[in-house]
C-alpha cells in the first residue's frame, strides 16, 4: 500500500508541475489581455449585478446571481484558505502572497470566460432544472463530447475525494482535537445534515450557501482584522516584507529555512490556483444554474469569486501569519495558521481557526455534491443522481473515521486532470467569449449604458 501511495504522489506532483501551472496562468493572461482586463474595468458593474436589482424572476435558471456566487464560494472558501496560505508562506516565504494575488487577478478573467461559456451552452431541462458546466460547452460548443466525458469522469471521482472524504476528515480531526467529539460521531452528524441540504438540489444548496458563506467569511475576516488591528503599527512592515520577498526570495530566519525566488513564485501560484479554483471547471457548474438570459452577466458575477476568496480571505490569513512572526517557527499548513492566531490572540486564537476549518469544510462538502451529481447526470443519466447523493452522504463517516492520504493524493490528480479538458474548451472557444462580451456591452439598451460604454 505504501508503494501505491508513493506512485500516486509521483503522478500528482507531475500533474501539478510546470505545464499545468503555465497552462492556467497562460490561459488567464490570454483571456484577461484579450478582454482588456474586464475583471478590472467592469468590477463595479459586477458588484451591482449581485445586488439583485436587475434580476428577472422570469429568466430561465434555478437560482439568483447572488445565490450562484455564494454556492461557488462555499466550495472555494475552504480549508485551502487556512492550510493553503500556511503552506505557501512556509514553503515559499511571505513573498508567495504577491504571486497568489497576481494569480487571483488572472483567475478572475479566466473564471469570467469559463462561466460565460457555461451559461452559453447550458441545457434547460423540461422540469426547469439546469444542466451546465464544462462538459456541455465541450460537447455543444467545441463538438468534442469525449472531452466532456473525460471532464465529467474526473470531476465525479474528485467530488467523492477532495469534495467529500478529505473534507469530512478535516472536520472530524478538528472536532476531536478541540471539542473531544469522536470522529465517527462527527461523520454521522455531517452525513445527516448534508443529506438534508443536498436532497433538495441546487435550489436548497444555494439557499443554505447564501446564508452560510457570508456569515462564516465575515466571522473569519473579523477575527483576522481584530488581530491585525492589535498589530496595526507593523502592517506597513508586513507589506514591505511581502513585496520585497516576492522578487528576491526569503532569507532563513528562526525555524524558517528560507526560500529561493523560484520557490516563492511556484508556491504562490500553485496555492492561488488551489484556493480559488479558477480554470478547474467546477465553478461553471454552479454558475450555470443562475437565472439569467445573459451569459456575460454571470461571467461578471463569477469573476468576483477569486477576488473574495484569494485577495480578501487569503490576505487576512497571510497578514496574521506574518504580523505574528509565526512563519519563522517551522510550522506549515493549518498548524501554522492556528499557531499564528494563537500567538496573536492567546486562548481564542486557535479556536477561531478550528471553527473556521469546520464551517469552511462543511460548505465545501455541500457544494461539491452538486458538482458531482451534475457530472453523474451527464455520464449515466438523471436517474442515477439520487443514488449518487446517498453514496455521497454514506462516504462522509468513512472519511471522518479513516486516515486518507492516498484518497487526498488521488483527488489532487483528478483536480489536475479536470483542468486540461476544461482549458482546451476555454481557449478554443475564446472567440465566443470575445464575441459575447462585445455584443453585450455594445447593446444601447443595456443597464447603465453611460457608465459602461460600448466596447471599442
C-alpha positions as CSV (number, residue, x, y, z in Angstrom):
1,X,0.0,0.0,0.0
2,X,2.9,2.3,0.8
3,X,4.3,1.7,-2.6
4,X,1.0,2.5,-4.3
5,X,0.8,5.7,-2.3
6,X,4.2,6.8,-3.4
7,X,3.3,6.1,-7.1
8,X,0.2,8.3,-6.7
9,X,2.2,11.1,-5.1
10,X,4.7,10.9,-8.0
11,X,1.8,11.2,-10.5
12,X,0.2,14.0,-8.6
13,X,3.5,16.0,-8.5
14,X,3.9,15.5,-12.2
15,X,0.3,16.6,-13.0
16,X,0.6,19.7,-10.8
17,X,4.0,20.5,-12.3
18,X,5.1,23.4,-14.5
19,X,3.0,22.6,-17.6
20,X,-0.3,22.7,-15.7
21,X,0.6,25.8,-13.8
22,X,1.8,27.5,-17.1
23,X,-1.5,26.5,-18.8
24,X,-3.6,28.0,-16.0
25,X,-1.6,31.2,-15.8
26,X,-1.3,31.5,-19.6
27,X,-5.0,30.9,-20.2
28,X,-5.9,33.5,-17.6
29,X,-3.4,36.0,-19.1
30,X,-4.8,35.4,-22.6
31,X,-8.4,35.9,-21.6
32,X,-7.5,39.0,-19.5
33,X,-5.5,40.7,-22.2
34,X,-8.0,39.9,-25.0
35,X,-10.8,41.4,-22.9
36,X,-8.7,44.4,-21.9
37,X,-8.7,43.1,-18.3
38,X,-12.5,43.1,-18.0
39,X,-12.1,42.0,-14.4
40,X,-10.7,45.4,-13.5
41,X,-12.7,47.6,-15.9
42,X,-16.1,46.1,-15.0
43,X,-15.5,45.3,-11.4
44,X,-18.0,47.9,-10.2
45,X,-20.7,46.6,-12.6
46,X,-20.2,43.1,-11.4
47,X,-20.9,44.2,-7.8
48,X,-24.1,45.9,-8.9
49,X,-25.3,42.6,-10.5
50,X,-25.2,40.7,-7.3
51,X,-27.4,43.2,-5.6
52,X,-30.5,41.7,-7.2
53,X,-31.8,45.0,-8.6
54,X,-31.5,43.7,-12.1
55,X,-32.7,40.1,-11.6
56,X,-35.7,38.9,-13.7
57,X,-37.6,36.1,-11.9
58,X,-39.0,35.0,-15.3
59,X,-35.5,34.4,-16.7
60,X,-34.5,30.7,-17.2
61,X,-32.5,29.1,-14.5
62,X,-32.8,28.0,-10.9
63,X,-31.0,30.4,-8.6
64,X,-30.2,34.1,-8.4
65,X,-26.8,35.7,-9.2
66,X,-26.1,36.2,-5.5
67,X,-27.0,32.6,-4.7
68,X,-24.8,31.3,-7.6
69,X,-21.9,33.3,-6.3
70,X,-22.4,32.0,-2.8
71,X,-22.7,28.4,-3.9
72,X,-19.5,28.7,-5.8
73,X,-17.7,30.5,-2.9
74,X,-18.9,27.8,-0.5
75,X,-16.7,25.4,-2.4
76,X,-13.7,27.7,-2.9
77,X,-13.6,29.3,0.6
78,X,-12.4,26.2,2.3
79,X,-9.6,24.6,4.2
80,X,-7.3,25.9,1.5
81,X,-7.8,29.5,2.8
82,X,-6.4,28.3,6.1
83,X,-4.0,25.5,5.3
84,X,-3.1,26.6,1.8
85,X,-1.9,30.0,2.7
86,X,0.1,28.5,5.6
87,X,1.7,26.1,3.1
88,X,2.5,28.8,0.6
89,X,4.2,31.0,3.2
90,X,6.0,28.1,4.9
91,X,7.5,26.8,1.6
92,X,7.8,30.0,-0.4
93,X,8.1,32.7,2.2
94,X,5.9,35.8,2.6
95,X,6.5,36.9,-1.0
96,X,4.4,34.0,-2.2
97,X,1.4,36.1,-1.3
98,X,2.1,38.6,-4.2
99,X,2.1,35.7,-6.6
100,X,-1.2,34.4,-5.1
101,X,-2.7,37.9,-5.8
102,X,-1.5,38.0,-9.4
103,X,-2.8,34.5,-9.9
104,X,-6.2,35.6,-8.5
105,X,-6.4,38.7,-10.8
106,X,-5.7,36.5,-13.8
107,X,-8.0,33.9,-12.4
108,X,-10.8,36.5,-12.3
109,X,-10.5,36.8,-16.1
110,X,-10.4,33.0,-16.5
111,X,-13.4,32.5,-14.4
112,X,-15.3,35.1,-16.3
113,X,-14.6,33.2,-19.5
114,X,-15.5,29.7,-18.3
115,X,-18.7,30.7,-16.6
116,X,-19.8,32.8,-19.6
117,X,-19.4,29.6,-21.7
118,X,-21.3,27.6,-19.1
119,X,-24.3,29.9,-19.5
120,X,-24.0,30.0,-23.2
121,X,-24.1,26.2,-23.7
122,X,-26.2,25.1,-20.8
123,X,-29.4,23.0,-21.1
124,X,-32.7,23.9,-19.5
125,X,-34.5,20.7,-18.9
126,X,-38.3,20.2,-19.2
127,X,-38.7,20.3,-15.5
128,X,-36.9,23.6,-15.2
129,X,-33.7,22.2,-13.8
130,X,-30.4,23.2,-15.4
131,X,-27.5,21.1,-16.8
132,X,-24.4,23.1,-17.2
133,X,-20.6,23.1,-16.9
134,X,-17.5,22.3,-19.0
135,X,-18.9,19.0,-20.2
136,X,-21.7,20.9,-22.0
137,X,-19.5,23.5,-23.7
138,X,-17.0,20.9,-24.6
139,X,-19.8,18.9,-26.3
140,X,-22.1,21.6,-27.6
141,X,-19.6,24.3,-28.3
142,X,-16.4,22.6,-29.2
143,X,-18.2,19.5,-30.6
144,X,-15.8,17.2,-28.6
145,X,-18.1,15.0,-26.5
146,X,-15.2,12.7,-25.5
147,X,-13.6,15.7,-23.7
148,X,-16.8,16.4,-21.9
149,X,-16.9,12.7,-20.8
150,X,-13.4,12.9,-19.5
151,X,-14.0,16.1,-17.6
152,X,-17.2,14.7,-16.0
153,X,-15.5,11.5,-15.0
154,X,-12.5,13.3,-13.4
155,X,-14.9,15.7,-11.6
156,X,-17.2,12.9,-10.3
157,X,-14.3,11.0,-8.8
158,X,-12.8,14.2,-7.3
159,X,-16.2,15.0,-5.7
160,X,-16.0,11.8,-3.6
161,X,-12.5,12.6,-2.5
162,X,-11.5,16.2,-2.3
163,X,-15.1,17.3,-2.0
164,X,-16.2,14.7,0.4
165,X,-14.0,12.3,2.4
166,X,-11.0,14.7,2.7
167,X,-13.2,17.5,3.9
168,X,-15.0,15.3,6.4
169,X,-11.7,14.1,7.7
170,X,-10.6,17.7,8.3
171,X,-13.8,18.4,10.3
172,X,-13.5,15.2,12.3
173,X,-9.9,15.8,13.2
174,X,-10.6,19.3,14.3
175,X,-13.7,18.3,16.3
176,X,-11.8,15.5,18.0
177,X,-8.8,17.8,18.9
178,X,-10.7,20.8,20.1
179,X,-14.1,19.5,21.3
180,X,-13.3,15.8,22.1
181,X,-16.0,14.6,19.8
182,X,-15.4,11.0,18.4
183,X,-14.6,11.1,14.7
184,X,-17.3,8.6,13.7
185,X,-19.9,10.6,15.6
186,X,-18.9,13.8,13.7
187,X,-19.1,11.9,10.4
188,X,-22.6,10.6,11.1
189,X,-23.9,14.0,12.1
190,X,-22.3,15.5,9.0
191,X,-23.9,12.9,6.8
192,X,-27.4,13.6,8.2
193,X,-27.0,17.4,7.9
194,X,-25.6,17.3,4.4
195,X,-28.3,14.9,3.2
196,X,-31.0,17.3,4.4
197,X,-29.4,20.0,2.3
198,X,-28.4,18.2,-0.9
199,X,-31.5,16.1,-1.4
200,X,-33.2,19.4,-2.4
201,X,-30.7,20.0,-5.3
202,X,-29.1,23.3,-6.2
203,X,-32.0,25.4,-5.0
204,X,-31.6,24.3,-1.4
205,X,-27.8,24.2,-1.7
206,X,-27.9,27.8,-2.9
207,X,-30.3,28.9,-0.1
208,X,-28.0,27.4,2.6
209,X,-24.9,28.7,0.9
210,X,-26.3,32.3,0.6
211,X,-26.7,32.3,4.4
212,X,-23.8,30.3,5.5
213,X,-21.0,31.7,3.3
214,X,-21.4,35.4,4.3
215,X,-21.6,34.5,8.0
216,X,-18.6,32.2,8.0
217,X,-16.4,34.5,5.8
218,X,-17.3,37.6,7.9
219,X,-16.6,35.6,11.2
220,X,-13.1,34.7,10.0
221,X,-12.3,38.1,8.5
222,X,-13.4,40.0,11.6
223,X,-11.2,37.8,13.8
224,X,-8.3,38.3,11.5
225,X,-8.9,42.1,11.3
226,X,-9.0,42.3,15.1
227,X,-5.6,40.6,15.3
228,X,-4.3,42.9,12.6
229,X,-5.7,45.9,14.5
230,X,-3.7,44.8,17.6
231,X,-0.6,44.9,15.4
232,X,-1.5,47.9,13.3
233,X,1.9,49.6,13.7
234,X,3.5,46.6,12.0
235,X,1.2,46.4,9.0
236,X,3.4,48.6,6.8
237,X,6.4,46.5,7.6
238,X,4.5,43.3,6.8
239,X,3.6,44.6,3.3
240,X,7.2,45.7,2.8
241,X,8.3,42.1,3.6
242,X,5.7,40.6,1.3
243,X,6.7,42.8,-1.7
244,X,10.5,42.6,-1.1
245,X,10.5,38.8,-0.8
246,X,8.2,38.4,-3.9
247,X,11.0,39.4,-6.2
248,X,14.1,38.4,-4.2
249,X,13.2,35.2,-2.2
250,X,13.4,35.0,1.5
251,X,16.4,34.6,3.9
252,X,16.3,32.0,6.6
253,X,15.0,33.3,10.0
254,X,14.2,31.4,13.1
255,X,12.8,28.0,12.2
256,X,12.1,29.1,8.6
257,X,14.7,27.7,6.2
258,X,14.3,30.5,3.6
259,X,13.1,30.2,0.0
260,X,14.6,30.9,-3.4
261,X,12.7,33.2,-5.8
262,X,11.7,30.2,-7.9
263,X,10.0,28.6,-4.9
264,X,8.3,31.8,-3.9
265,X,6.7,32.0,-7.3
266,X,5.9,28.3,-7.6
267,X,4.1,28.0,-4.2
268,X,2.4,31.4,-4.6
269,X,0.9,30.5,-8.0
270,X,0.1,26.9,-7.1
271,X,-1.7,27.7,-3.8
272,X,-3.5,30.6,-5.5
273,X,-4.9,28.2,-8.1
274,X,-5.9,25.7,-5.4
275,X,-7.6,28.4,-3.4
276,X,-10.0,29.9,-6.0
277,X,-10.4,27.0,-8.5
278,X,-10.2,29.3,-11.5
279,X,-9.7,27.1,-14.5
280,X,-10.6,24.0,-12.7
281,X,-14.1,23.9,-14.3
282,X,-16.0,23.3,-11.0
283,X,-17.5,26.8,-10.5
284,X,-19.1,26.9,-14.0
285,X,-21.4,24.1,-12.9
286,X,-22.8,26.2,-10.1
287,X,-22.9,29.5,-12.0
288,X,-24.6,27.7,-14.9
289,X,-27.7,27.4,-12.8
290,X,-28.2,31.2,-12.5
291,X,-31.5,32.8,-13.6
292,X,-30.4,35.0,-16.5
293,X,-30.5,35.1,-20.3
294,X,-27.2,36.8,-20.5
295,X,-24.0,34.7,-20.3
296,X,-21.9,37.8,-19.9
297,X,-23.7,38.8,-16.7
298,X,-23.0,35.5,-15.0
299,X,-19.4,35.7,-16.1
300,X,-19.1,39.1,-14.5
301,X,-20.6,37.8,-11.3
302,X,-18.4,34.7,-11.3
303,X,-15.2,36.8,-11.5
304,X,-15.9,38.1,-8.0
305,X,-15.1,34.7,-6.6
306,X,-11.3,34.7,-6.9
307,X,-11.3,38.3,-5.5
308,X,-13.2,37.4,-2.4
309,X,-11.6,34.1,-1.9
310,X,-7.9,34.9,-2.5
311,X,-7.4,38.6,-2.4
312,X,-9.7,39.2,0.6
313,X,-9.8,36.0,2.8
314,X,-6.3,34.6,2.0
315,X,-4.8,38.0,2.5
316,X,-6.3,38.1,6.0
317,X,-4.7,34.8,6.8
318,X,-1.3,35.9,5.4
319,X,-1.2,39.1,7.4
320,X,-1.9,37.2,10.6
321,X,0.9,34.8,9.9
322,X,3.4,37.5,9.0
323,X,2.5,40.0,11.7
324,X,2.8,37.4,14.5
325,X,6.1,36.1,13.0
326,X,4.6,32.6,13.2
327,X,6.1,31.7,9.8
328,X,9.6,31.6,11.4
329,X,8.5,28.8,13.7
330,X,9.0,26.0,11.2
331,X,5.3,25.0,11.2
332,X,3.3,24.7,8.0
333,X,-0.2,24.4,6.7
334,X,-3.2,24.7,9.0
335,X,-0.9,24.2,12.0
336,X,1.0,27.4,11.0
337,X,-2.2,29.4,10.7
338,X,-3.5,28.1,14.1
339,X,-0.2,28.9,15.7
340,X,-0.3,32.4,14.3
341,X,-3.8,33.1,15.6
342,X,-2.8,31.6,19.0
343,X,0.3,33.8,19.2
344,X,-1.8,36.9,18.3
345,X,-4.9,36.0,20.4
346,X,-3.8,33.6,23.1
347,X,-6.7,31.4,24.1
348,X,-9.4,32.2,21.5
349,X,-7.0,32.3,18.6
350,X,-6.6,28.6,17.8
351,X,-10.3,28.1,18.5
352,X,-11.1,30.7,15.7
353,X,-9.1,28.5,13.3
354,X,-10.8,25.4,14.5
355,X,-14.3,26.8,14.0
356,X,-13.2,28.2,10.6
357,X,-12.0,24.8,9.4
358,X,-15.3,23.1,10.4
359,X,-17.5,25.6,8.6
360,X,-15.3,26.0,5.6
361,X,-15.0,22.3,5.1
362,X,-18.7,21.7,5.6
363,X,-19.6,24.3,3.0
364,X,-17.2,22.7,0.5
365,X,-18.8,19.3,1.1
366,X,-22.3,20.7,0.3
367,X,-21.4,22.4,-3.0
368,X,-19.1,19.6,-4.3
369,X,-22.1,17.2,-4.0
370,X,-23.8,19.3,-6.7
371,X,-20.7,19.3,-8.9
372,X,-20.6,15.5,-8.6
373,X,-24.3,14.9,-9.3
374,X,-24.3,17.1,-12.4
375,X,-21.3,15.1,-13.7
376,X,-23.1,11.8,-12.8
377,X,-26.2,13.0,-14.6
378,X,-24.1,13.8,-17.7
379,X,-22.3,10.4,-17.7
380,X,-25.1,8.0,-16.9
381,X,-28.4,9.9,-16.7
382,X,-30.6,11.8,-14.2
383,X,-31.9,8.5,-12.6
384,X,-28.5,7.9,-11.0
385,X,-28.4,11.3,-9.3
386,X,-30.4,10.2,-6.2
387,X,-28.3,7.1,-5.6
388,X,-25.1,9.2,-6.0
389,X,-26.4,11.6,-3.3
390,X,-27.0,8.7,-0.9
391,X,-23.5,7.3,-1.7
392,X,-22.0,10.8,-1.2
393,X,-23.5,11.0,2.3
394,X,-22.6,7.5,3.2
395,X,-18.9,8.2,2.5
396,X,-18.8,11.1,4.9
397,X,-18.5,8.9,8.0
398,X,-15.9,6.8,6.2
399,X,-13.8,9.9,5.5
400,X,-14.2,11.1,9.1
401,X,-13.1,7.8,10.7
402,X,-10.1,6.9,8.4
403,X,-6.7,8.4,7.5
404,X,-6.9,9.3,3.9
405,X,-3.5,10.4,2.5
406,X,-3.9,8.3,-0.6
407,X,-7.5,9.5,-1.2
408,X,-6.2,13.1,-0.9
409,X,-3.5,12.4,-3.5
410,X,-5.8,10.7,-5.9
411,X,-8.2,13.6,-5.6
412,X,-5.4,16.0,-6.3
413,X,-4.7,14.0,-9.5
414,X,-8.3,14.2,-10.6
415,X,-8.4,18.0,-10.0
416,X,-5.4,18.5,-12.2
417,X,-6.9,16.2,-14.9
418,X,-10.1,18.3,-14.8
419,X,-8.1,21.4,-15.8
420,X,-6.8,20.1,-19.2
421,X,-10.1,19.4,-21.0
422,X,-11.7,22.5,-19.4
423,X,-9.0,24.9,-20.6
424,X,-8.9,23.3,-24.0
425,X,-12.6,24.3,-24.2
426,X,-12.0,27.8,-22.9
427,X,-9.1,28.6,-25.2
428,X,-10.6,27.1,-28.4
429,X,-14.0,28.7,-27.6
430,X,-12.4,32.1,-26.7
431,X,-13.7,33.7,-29.9
432,X,-17.2,33.0,-28.4
433,X,-16.2,34.8,-25.2
434,X,-14.9,37.8,-27.0
435,X,-17.9,38.0,-29.3
436,X,-20.4,37.7,-26.5
437,X,-18.6,40.3,-24.5
438,X,-18.6,42.9,-27.3
439,X,-22.2,42.2,-28.2
440,X,-23.3,42.7,-24.6
441,X,-21.5,46.0,-24.0
442,X,-22.4,47.4,-27.4
443,X,-26.2,47.0,-26.7
444,X,-27.5,50.5,-26.3
445,X,-30.4,49.2,-24.1
446,X,-28.1,47.7,-21.6
447,X,-28.3,48.8,-17.9
448,X,-26.0,51.7,-17.2
449,X,-25.0,52.3,-20.8
450,X,-23.5,55.7,-19.9
451,X,-21.4,54.3,-17.0
452,X,-20.3,51.2,-19.0
453,X,-19.8,52.5,-22.6
454,X,-19.6,50.3,-25.7
455,X,-16.5,48.2,-26.2
456,X,-14.1,49.6,-28.7
